[in-house]
Amino acid sequence: MRAFLSPKVLVINFDPILRSERGKRLHEVCGWNDPRVLAEGYISDIRECSRGYVRYRVAEWIDADDFPAKMDGFRYTEESYLKCFREGKGWHEPDAIDYKAIIRDYDLARRVASGGIDEVWLWGFPYAGMWESTMAGKGAYWCNSPPVEGIDCPRIFVLMGFNYERGVGEMLEDLGHRTESILTRVYGSWEAKATHAWNRFTLYDQNAPGQAACGNIHFAPNSQSDYDWGNRRPISSACDDWLDYPRLTGYRRTVTCDDWGNGDIRSHHKWWFHRLPRAPGRTEGKLNNWWNYVVDFNRYQESR
């Protein structure tokens, strides 16, 4: 197993300068978070959760002084966006961003094909119209959203959609759904059956009574509904057994939300990612280090 991965990231930050607001950036005017600070926290969390294995590196950061185009060609202006923001209504529909325009305008296919970058992080504002993650390139598949079709690039790549109104916890959630999509591709299915490692890892008590392991990005081991990360109901879980995958012993213990942060989104997601297998070798034909599939998917046939 390699010592670590260092994926190269191009960041495109759609955070326009507002002339009517004394040249402040949109995130400042609206009281939202600094995307650079969020990105640093995200990179740090992933390095920590992967035990130093995934070390993202920002190859280039572009602060885009404009509002990106929607699929129908619409663009907000400074005036129209602030009007919607201040009135809390009037947002443009359809909301979807034009990914093909971004890929074309920033020459992303060529840059990925040449190896200059491995993935793209798009920063945006509420109602920017971005997916949490989407995939492009030849052979691109569902990655928590339909792929961007017709992109002539021999390597597939992911464009993450981050919102600087929100926090690092929501960024980790985006990565969590990307992880779910890619590992479902790798294992060929995702269901509440103990038929393969990915299925077993994501079992939770509601969908598999008495068999809970780590759950998924929305459901902790004891959750009874979406985002129910603060549930105090004690249940038996094999979650800690997965810290030593593939040497599973069947060890179980009683857990509650105390184990993953009492409802805090960032704490829960870090707890979940910390248990994502990261070991050398293969089991039943699949890598024991699932981080390779999540961030280095072009290297492996099963994650392409």
C-alpha positions in Angstrom: 0.0 0.0 0.0 1.3 3.5 -0.8 2.4 5.6 2.1 -0.3 8.2 1.3 -2.4 9.8 -1.5 -2.1 13.5 -2.4 -4.9 14.3 -4.8 -4.5 17.6 -6.6 -7.5 19.9 -6.4 -8.6 22.9 -8.4 -10.8 25.2 -6.4 -13.2 27.5 -8.2 -14.8 29.9 -5.7 -17.9 31.6 -7.1 -17.8 34.5 -4.5 -18.3 37.7 -6.5 -17.1 41.1 -5.5 -20.1 43.4 -4.8 -19.5 46.9 -6.0 -22.5 48.2 -4.2 -21.2 46.9 -0.9 -17.8 48.6 -1.0 -16.0 45.8 -2.8 -16.8 43.1 -0.3 -17.2 39.5 -1.4 -20.7 37.9 -1.4 -19.9 35.6 1.6 -18.9 38.7 3.7 -22.0 40.7 2.7 -24.4 37.9 3.6 -22.6 36.9 6.8 -21.5 33.5 5.6 -18.3 31.5 6.1 -14.9 32.1 4.6 -14.5 29.3 2.1 -10.7 29.2 2.6 -11.2 28.5 6.3 -13.8 25.8 5.5 -11.5 24.2 3.0 -8.6 24.0 5.5 -10.9 22.4 8.1 -12.1 19.8 5.5 -8.6 18.9 4.4 -7.6 18.5 8.0 -10.6 16.3 8.9 -10.0 14.0 5.9 -6.3 13.6 6.8 -7.3 12.9 10.4 -10.1 10.4 9.6 -7.9 8.5 7.0 -5.1 8.3 9.5 -2.9 10.4 7.3 -3.5 8.5 4.2 -5.5 11.2 2.2 -3.7 14.5 2.0 -5.5 16.8 -0.3 -3.4 19.5 -2.0 -4.9 22.6 -3.5 -3.0 23.0 -6.8 -4.8 26.2 -7.7 -7.5 28.4 -6.1 -9.5 30.7 -8.4 -11.7 33.4 -6.9 -14.3 33.8 -9.7 -15.8 37.3 -9.7 -19.1 36.3 -11.3 -22.3 34.3 -10.8 -22.2 31.0 -12.7 -24.7 30.4 -15.5 -27.7 28.2 -15.1 -28.6 25.5 -17.5 -31.0 27.8 -19.3 -28.4 30.6 -19.6 -29.7 32.7 -16.7 -27.2 34.4 -14.4 -27.8 36.4 -11.3 -26.5 39.9 -11.1 -25.3 41.6 -8.0 -28.7 43.4 -7.7 -30.9 40.4 -8.5 -29.2 38.1 -6.1 -29.2 40.5 -3.2 -32.9 41.3 -3.8 -33.7 37.6 -3.5 -31.5 37.2 -0.5 -33.0 40.1 1.4 -36.6 39.3 0.5 -36.1 35.5 0.9 -37.9 34.8 -2.3 -37.8 35.1 -6.1 -35.1 32.6 -6.7 -34.6 31.6 -10.4 -36.1 28.3 -11.6 -34.8 26.0 -12.9 -32.0 26.2 -10.4 -29.4 23.8 -11.9 -26.0 25.1 -12.7 -24.4 24.6 -16.2 -21.6 22.1 -15.5 -20.7 21.8 -19.1 -20.0 25.6 -19.3 -17.8 25.4 -16.2 -15.9 22.5 -17.6 -15.4 24.3 -20.9 -14.6 27.8 -19.5 -12.0 26.5 -17.0 -10.5 23.9 -19.4 -11.2 21.1 -16.9 -11.2 18.1 -19.2 -7.7 18.9 -20.5 -6.3 19.7 -17.1 -7.6 16.4 -15.7 -6.4 14.4 -18.7 -2.9 15.8 -18.4 -2.7 14.9 -14.7 -2.5 18.5 -13.6 -5.5 18.1 -11.3 -7.5 15.2 -10.0 -10.7 16.7 -8.9 -12.5 20.1 -8.7 -14.1 21.8 -5.7 -16.8 24.4 -6.6 -17.7 26.9 -3.9 -21.0 28.6 -4.2 -23.8 30.4 -2.5 -27.4 29.3 -1.7 -29.3 28.7 -4.9 -26.1 28.4 -7.0 -27.7 25.1 -8.3 -24.8 22.7 -7.7 -25.0 19.0 -6.8 -23.1 17.9 -3.7 -21.0 15.8 -6.0 -21.1 14.9 -9.7 -18.9 12.9 -12.0 -17.6 13.7 -15.5 -15.4 12.1 -18.2 -15.6 8.9 -20.2 -17.3 6.3 -18.2 -18.6 8.7 -15.6 -21.4 7.2 -13.4 -23.9 8.1 -10.7 -22.1 10.0 -7.9 -24.9 11.2 -5.8 -26.2 12.8 -9.0 -26.4 11.9 -12.7 -23.0 12.2 -14.5 -22.2 15.2 -16.7 -22.6 13.6 -20.1 -20.5 14.2 -23.2 -17.2 15.3 -21.6 -14.3 14.1 -23.6 -11.8 13.2 -20.9 -10.1 9.8 -20.6 -10.0 10.1 -16.8 -13.2 10.3 -14.8 -13.3 13.1 -12.2 -15.5 14.5 -9.5 -16.7 18.0 -9.1 -17.7 18.7 -5.5 -20.3 21.4 -4.8 -19.7 23.2 -1.5 -21.8 25.9 0.0 -20.1 28.6 2.1 -23.3 29.3 3.9 -22.8 26.0 5.7 -19.9 24.3 7.5 -17.3 21.6 7.4 -19.9 19.0 8.6 -21.9 19.5 5.4 -18.8 19.2 3.3 -18.1 15.9 4.9 -21.7 14.9 4.2 -21.1 15.6 0.5 -18.0 13.4 0.6 -20.0 10.8 2.4 -22.6 10.5 -0.3 -19.8 10.4 -2.9 -18.3 7.5 -0.9 -21.7 5.7 -0.8 -22.1 6.0 -4.6 -18.6 4.8 -5.4 -18.6 1.9 -3.0 -22.0 0.8 -4.3 -20.4 0.8 -7.8 -17.4 -1.2 -6.5 -19.5 -3.9 -4.7 -22.3 -3.9 -7.2 -25.2 -3.3 -4.8 -26.2 -1.6 -1.6 -28.9 -3.1 0.5 -29.7 -4.1 4.1 -28.2 -7.6 3.7 -25.0 -9.0 5.1 -23.9 -10.3 1.6 -20.7 -8.3 1.2 -18.4 -6.0 3.2 -20.0 -2.7 2.0 -23.5 -3.9 2.9 -22.3 -5.1 6.3 -20.4 -1.9 7.1 -23.5 0.3 6.6 -26.1 -1.8 8.5 -28.0 0.1 11.2 -30.5 -1.2 13.7 -33.6 0.1 12.0 -33.0 -1.7 8.7 -31.2 -4.7 10.3 -32.3 -5.3 13.9 -29.5 -6.8 16.0 -26.9 -6.5 13.2 -26.0 -2.8 13.3 -22.5 -1.8 12.3 -21.5 1.8 11.3 -24.6 2.9 9.5 -24.4 5.3 6.7 -23.9 9.1 6.3 -27.6 9.8 7.2 -28.2 7.0 9.7 -26.1 6.3 12.8 -26.3 2.8 14.2 -29.3 3.7 16.3 -31.0 6.3 14.1 -34.7 5.9 13.5 -35.0 8.6 10.8 -32.8 10.7 8.5 -30.2 12.9 10.2 -31.2 11.3 13.6 -27.6 11.6 14.9 -28.7 12.7 18.4 -30.7 9.6 19.4 -29.9 8.4 22.9 -31.4 4.9 22.4 -28.8 2.3 23.3 -28.2 -0.5 20.8 -25.6 -3.2 20.1 -23.2 -2.3 17.3 -20.2 -3.8 15.6 -18.9 -0.3 14.7 -15.5 -0.7 16.5 -14.8 -4.1 14.9 -14.5 -2.2 11.6 -11.5 -0.3 13.0 -9.4 -3.4 12.3 -10.9 -4.5 9.0 -10.5 -7.1 7.5 -9.7 -8.9 10.8 -13.3 -8.8 12.0 -13.8 -10.7 15.2 -17.6 -10.2 15.7 -16.9 -7.7 18.6 -20.0 -5.7 19.5 -20.7 -3.1 22.2 -23.6 -0.9 23.3 -23.5 2.6 21.7 -25.6 5.8 21.8 -25.2 9.2 20.3 -22.6 9.9 23.0 -20.2 7.9 20.8 -20.5 10.3 17.7 -21.1 13.7 19.1 -24.6 13.9 20.4 -26.2 15.1 17.2 -23.3 17.2 15.8 -23.1 16.7 12.1 -19.3 17.1 11.8 -18.6 14.9 14.8 -20.8 12.1 13.4 -19.3 12.2 10.0 -15.8 12.1 11.3 -16.7 9.1 13.5 -18.1 7.3 10.4 -15.1 8.1 8.2 -12.7 7.1 10.9 -14.1 3.6 10.6 -13.9 3.4 6.8 -11.5 0.5 6.1 -7.9 1.5 5.5 -5.7 -1.6 5.4 -3.4 -3.2 2.8 -4.4 -6.1 0.5 -7.7 -7.3 -0.8 -10.6 -9.4 0.5 -12.9 -11.2 -1.8 -11.3 -9.3 -4.7 -11.9 -5.9 -3.3 -9.3 -3.5 -1.8 -9.2 -3.4 2.0 -8.4 0.3 1.8 -11.6 1.9 0.6 -10.1 5.4 0.6 -8.4 4.4 -2.6 -11.7 3.9 -4.3 -13.1 7.2 -3.0 -10.2 9.5 -4.1 -8.1 7.4 -6.6 -10.9 5.6 -8.5 -9.2 5.8 -11.9 -6.6 3.4 -10.8 -9.0 0.5 -10.2 -11.2 -1.2 -12.7 -14.0 -1.8 -10.1 -14.3 1.9 -9.3 -14.2 3.1 -12.9 
